[in-house]
Amino acid sequence: MSSFSIVNHKIDPTRGATALKADGTIDNNDRVEIGPTDVAFAEWEQLGLTAPNVERMRKTRLNRIVQQLRQRDYAGVLCFDPLNIRYATDSSNMHIWTMHNPSRAVFVSADGYVVLWDFHRCNHLSTYLPLINEIRDGGAGFYYFVAGDAEEPIAKQFAGQIDELMRRCSGKNRRLAVDKIEIPGLRAMEGVGIEVCNGMQLMEHARAIKGVDEINAMRCSLATCEIAVGKMRDRLRPGIAETELWSVLHAENIARGGEWIETRILTSGPRTNPWMQEAGPRRIMPADLVAFDTDMIGPYGMCADFSRTWYCGDGRPTDEQRRLHAIVFGHMMTNMAMLKAGVSFNELTERGHKLPAEFVDQRYGVMMHGIGLCDEYPAILYPEDFIPGAFDYVLEPGMTLCVEAYIGAVGGREGVKLEEQVLITESGFENLTKCPFDPALMI
């Protein structure tokens, strides 16, 4: 064991029987581990949902990584991306902060040996996780904010640890997948003779196929999101600010053990066109359209990503508002109907429903995209954005996708955004999204 190692104290097997939550985690009010609240568990039970078996989900994910490593003949993978660390270990620590301050890392060898470097003096946050073999205190932070002008020597020290692990776990294999790394770290790895390979490709492909527990976790996260969106709908009235309405989604998610929101896209009236504007102080007016994209990282860190457009007020939407909604709804449903195992990503682009000419210039960035801990591989692009050779793969059972579209003409007053989250099955697909569309806008 390295001198940098800290023994990972596991749960004492001599302890008496311990009460467990519905997901198999310990029912301890003082536990370090984050997770769903009692409110969430009660709601899921009422909806007839099955919580994931968290221990089995962790093992499945680690096995997926090992499978990908062996398939590519890599000695291991080194991850700095917080979501890749979460996938490999289920360890969580300041995800948003570490996205721009890369101070945590995990190494997974091709035989499944796992070493976690956590933020300084944070080792206690992950000692309950049985799949982590070693926790090392600090050393992975060689970005300028913490390392200053000592970035290079700190990076060299870290590269020495990786070199030692690779020689111990993999012998002569010097091929290491790395997802994201600071420039001094890359140079230090190459300086000790490590061949740095594409870690994001490996991790995205590992994450693409969901096991039964990940799918159950996703169903639970979607249910939490739909409950929160229902409370948003109850609060929607003329005069409420966009940000005030948007805050409901955040509050209800956090109250149930969810984690964060990836974006802040909720707009109203003329701010719905063009798309991608963020929620602001605008007061929503009677007869406005209100459009949003949840992008919610809910319980278990699973993303619930669907979009709806609502009509504000008691009146009747205009014919134009209903026309826009009908076009985007039909476009999305037609594309969804193509989904089944074995269909190539290129075929989805080629055969996808063609947007009316007036909406092509402001089309959404993708027709579909993978979904899991966040937006993931693959990106299914419109023909106008197609990149030859970028995604030469096929749909497989266990993949989860979001099918979406935006309809808004250049210079138009309003636009409509819709999105559904689906699971690819052996025989086709299952729509995982239960949130209703606005009946006032449905033709």
C-alpha positions, 0 to 999 in steps of 0.5 A, spaced: 500 500 500 502 506 498 504 511 503 499 516 501 494 511 502 488 512 508 485 505 510 478 505 508 474 503 514 468 499 512 462 497 516 464 493 522 461 486 520 460 484 527 455 490 528 448 487 530 442 488 524 441 495 522 435 498 519 435 499 512 431 504 507 427 502 501 434 503 497 438 498 501 442 504 504 443 504 512 437 508 515 441 512 520 439 519 521 446 522 522 449 518 516 454 522 512 451 519 505 447 523 501 440 521 499 433 521 498 428 524 504 423 520 507 418 525 503 421 522 496 420 515 499 413 516 501 411 519 494 415 513 490 411 508 494 404 511 493 406 511 486 408 504 486 415 505 484 421 501 486 427 504 489 434 502 486 438 497 490 444 502 491 449 497 492 448 493 486 447 499 482 454 501 484 457 494 482 454 494 476 457 501 474 464 499 476 463 493 472 461 497 466 467 501 466 472 495 467 468 492 461 470 498 457 477 498 459 478 491 457 475 492 451 480 497 449 486 494 452 487 500 457 491 499 464 486 504 467 482 510 467 483 516 471 477 521 472 477 528 474 470 530 471 465 530 478 460 526 474 465 520 472 467 520 479 460 519 481 459 514 476 465 510 478 464 510 486 458 514 488 462 519 492 459 526 492 463 532 494 461 539 492 460 537 485 459 544 482 465 547 485 469 541 483 467 542 476 471 548 475 476 547 481 478 540 479 481 537 486 478 530 486 480 524 482 479 517 481 483 511 478 480 505 476 484 499 474 482 494 468 481 489 474 477 494 478 482 497 483 479 503 485 483 509 488 480 516 490 483 522 491 479 527 495 479 534 497 483 536 503 481 533 509 475 530 506 476 523 506 471 521 511 465 523 506 467 516 502 469 511 507 462 508 507 463 506 500 465 499 499 468 499 492 473 504 494 480 500 495 484 506 497 482 514 499 488 518 498 488 525 502 489 531 496 494 531 491 490 531 485 489 539 485 494 542 481 490 547 478 492 554 479 487 557 484 490 552 489 497 550 486 499 557 484 506 557 480 507 550 484 503 547 479 508 543 475 511 540 481 505 538 484 503 535 478 509 531 477 508 528 484 501 526 482 503 523 476 508 519 480 502 516 484 499 514 477 505 511 475 506 507 481 499 504 481 499 502 473 505 498 474 502 495 480 496 493 477 497 493 470 505 491 469 507 493 462 501 496 460 502 504 459 495 506 456 491 510 461 484 513 459 484 520 462 477 524 461 479 531 463 486 534 466 490 540 467 496 542 462 501 541 467 498 534 469 498 532 462 505 533 461 507 530 467 503 523 465 507 523 459 513 525 462 513 518 466 512 514 459 504 514 460 500 514 454 494 518 455 488 516 451 481 518 451 477 517 457 471 521 456 469 516 450 470 510 455 466 513 460 461 516 456 460 509 453 460 505 459 455 510 462 450 509 456 447 502 458 443 503 464 442 497 469 435 495 472 437 499 478 439 506 474 433 505 470 429 505 477 433 511 480 431 515 473 424 513 474 424 516 481 428 522 479 423 523 474 417 522 479 420 527 483 421 532 478 414 531 475 411 533 482 416 539 483 413 541 476 406 540 478 407 545 484 410 550 479 404 549 475 400 551 481 404 557 482 403 560 475 399 566 475 399 573 471 404 577 475 409 572 478 416 573 476 420 568 471 425 567 477 420 566 482 416 560 478 423 557 477 425 557 484 419 552 486 423 547 482 429 548 485 426 548 492 422 542 491 427 538 488 432 539 494 427 538 499 426 531 496 434 529 496 435 532 489 441 535 488 442 541 483 439 544 476 443 544 470 441 550 467 436 556 468 431 556 462 424 558 463 422 564 459 415 567 458 412 571 452 417 574 447 423 571 451 421 564 449 423 566 442 429 565 441 430 559 445 436 558 450 434 565 454 435 564 462 429 566 467 429 573 469 425 578 473 420 579 467 413 578 470 409 573 466 403 576 463 396 574 462 396 570 455 403 569 455 406 562 453 411 560 459 416 555 456 422 551 460 427 545 460 427 542 467 435 539 466 434 537 474 439 533 477 434 529 482 435 524 487 441 519 486 444 524 482 440 522 476 437 527 471 430 528 469 430 532 463 423 534 460 420 540 457 413 543 457 410 550 454 404 552 458 399 558 457 398 563 462 391 565 464 384 562 464 383 565 456 383 561 450 390 561 447 391 564 440 391 560 434 398 561 432 400 559 439 396 552 438 399 551 431 406 552 434 405 547 440 402 542 435 408 542 430 413 541 435 409 536 439 408 532 432 415 533 430 417 530 437 412 524 437 414 522 430 422 522 431 420 518 438 416 513 434 423 511 430 426 508 436 428 501 437 434 497 438 439 496 432 437 503 429 443 507 427 444 514 430 445 516 423 439 513 420 435 517 426 438 523 423 437 521 416 430 519 417 428 524 422 422 528 421 423 535 417 422 541 420 418 546 416 422 551 413 420 557 417 423 554 423 430 551 421 434 557 422 432 557 430 432 549 430 434 546 437 441 543 438 440 536 437 434 532 435 435 527 441 441 526 446 443 521 451 441 522 459 443 519 465 447 523 471 447 528 466 446 530 458 450 524 455 452 521 449 450 520 444 448 527 440 443 525 435 443 531 430 439 535 425 441 533 418 444 541 417 449 539 423 451 532 422 458 530 423 460 525 419 464 519 423 462 522 430 457 517 432 457 511 428 453 507 433 446 504 434 441 504 439 441 498 444 437 496 450 438 500 456 440 506 453 436 512 455 434 518 451 431 525 451 427 527 444 426 534 444 425 540 439 424 547 439 419 551 434 420 558 433 420 562 427 426 568 426 422 574 428 416 571 431 413 573 438 413 566 441 416 559 441 414 552 444 419 547 447 417 540 448 421 534 451 420 527 453 425 522 456 425 515 454 428 508 455 430 503 449 427 496 450 428 490 446 422 491 442 422 499 442 422 504 447 418 506 453 416 513 455 418 514 462 415 521 462 408 522 465 408 530 466 401 532 462 402 537 456 398 543 457 391 541 454 389 548 452 395 548 447 393 541 445 389 541 438 
